[in-house]
């Protein structure tokens, strides 16, 4: 293949570390007039335009953006593909919401054509919103995952997904068995895990919908294949927590159910964690597991407020999740708007640089992919987005009053949405143009 080299000039910002660990000033790198150089799908150089331009060949293709900010592609650590068609469903809390809206919607994915149609809509929505990597729940049907991976592979996206395992406490039309869930997952792993930039996640929906036999089989899969992911839900809703205690009286709490079946580990991501206690946070951190913070969904379903300071105290990896369809937006910018409010309600601050971290490098660390995505460091995948300062009249006017990059960033996260994303790039290829 011939060497393809391109450069992109604009204001450029990315995270270097967690502000909670190194302080805000050491947590990011900002170039007011920056240059990002891409070679064959990877970042080869990043710096001040004035420093880098003299070293580049005269014929290099340079795209110069005015009034724009380049950041790493955004990372969504919790989202449901089959719930795209029921976003914004009225009036229930978690358990009733699942039965009333979610399960009937997911039943449609037995049809491969339906799965393919929704996968196309879903991926376009992710890219329109600047999300270049997501950890995705399929439905119980293998075709939901096949359709998603087929669409993601065509665009060379770095995506992680898995077939839901669910063998009880759900409608008959939507359950597998411990054995069929294991065999179907195994076939999907053999087909997709590690193919291009795709990864597989073992996906028991949550403890109440899996028998002990199925949870044991999920743990078995993690033992059989190195580098697999595991995704599930934990401690989202108080009724759910009580239900788990009733279903697993022999276990010492919700997290201990997953721990017992060997589901904790460096690539295990637990969505929500709103009602975790200190000991559970400590155990998650000790095992290298991560939590997906889903503020929009937690507010919409009335689940509660995630305690980010407690997670930080335990040095627990935290990513950000839109949790569509409990969450009401594919936009991680809008999700950060809600995250700020969740912290405010608890008397805590969420700085714009911590927000940037959560949506990029924090998500990459939660997924153990920080060597590949989440920053704009040379050598990493060229997954990046271009944010337009003039996307809406109000945004344009407001940003003219901003005095520094911190204020600019905060306004983008408060007023920004899919309209703010001018372009999205994955592996150096433009995959969305507004």
Secondary structure as GFF3:
##gff-version 3
##sequence-region A 1 434
A	DSSP	beta_strand	5	15	.	.	.	ID=ss1
A	DSSP	alpha_helix	19	22	.	.	.	ID=ss2
A	DSSP	beta_strand	28	39	.	.	.	ID=ss3
A	DSSP	beta_strand	42	48	.	.	.	ID=ss4
A	DSSP	alpha_helix	49	52	.	.	.	ID=ss5
A	DSSP	three_ten_helix	53	55	.	.	.	ID=ss6
A	DSSP	beta_strand	61	72	.	.	.	ID=ss7
A	DSSP	beta_strand	74	80	.	.	.	ID=ss8
A	DSSP	three_ten_helix	81	86	.	.	.	ID=ss9
A	DSSP	alpha_helix	94	97	.	.	.	ID=ss10
A	DSSP	pi_helix	98	102	.	.	.	ID=ss11
A	DSSP	alpha_helix	103	107	.	.	.	ID=ss12
A	DSSP	three_ten_helix	108	110	.	.	.	ID=ss13
A	DSSP	alpha_helix	112	128	.	.	.	ID=ss14
A	DSSP	beta_strand	131	137	.	.	.	ID=ss15
A	DSSP	alpha_helix	142	154	.	.	.	ID=ss16
A	DSSP	beta_strand	159	162	.	.	.	ID=ss17
A	DSSP	beta_strand	164	165	.	.	.	ID=ss18
A	DSSP	three_ten_helix	172	174	.	.	.	ID=ss19
A	DSSP	alpha_helix	178	192	.	.	.	ID=ss20
A	DSSP	beta_strand	198	204	.	.	.	ID=ss21
A	DSSP	three_ten_helix	207	209	.	.	.	ID=ss22
A	DSSP	alpha_helix	212	224	.	.	.	ID=ss23
A	DSSP	beta_strand	229	234	.	.	.	ID=ss24
A	DSSP	alpha_helix	238	247	.	.	.	ID=ss25
A	DSSP	alpha_helix	254	260	.	.	.	ID=ss26
A	DSSP	beta_strand	268	272	.	.	.	ID=ss27
A	DSSP	alpha_helix	278	286	.	.	.	ID=ss28
A	DSSP	beta_strand	290	293	.	.	.	ID=ss29
A	DSSP	alpha_helix	295	300	.	.	.	ID=ss30
A	DSSP	alpha_helix	308	313	.	.	.	ID=ss31
A	DSSP	beta_strand	317	320	.	.	.	ID=ss32
A	DSSP	alpha_helix	332	344	.	.	.	ID=ss33
A	DSSP	alpha_helix	352	359	.	.	.	ID=ss34
A	DSSP	alpha_helix	361	366	.	.	.	ID=ss35
A	DSSP	beta_strand	384	388	.	.	.	ID=ss36
A	DSSP	alpha_helix	393	400	.	.	.	ID=ss37
A	DSSP	alpha_helix	405	415	.	.	.	ID=ss38
A	DSSP	three_ten_helix	418	420	.	.	.	ID=ss39
A	DSSP	beta_strand	421	426	.	.	.	ID=ss40
A	DSSP	beta_strand	429	433	.	.	.	ID=ss41
###
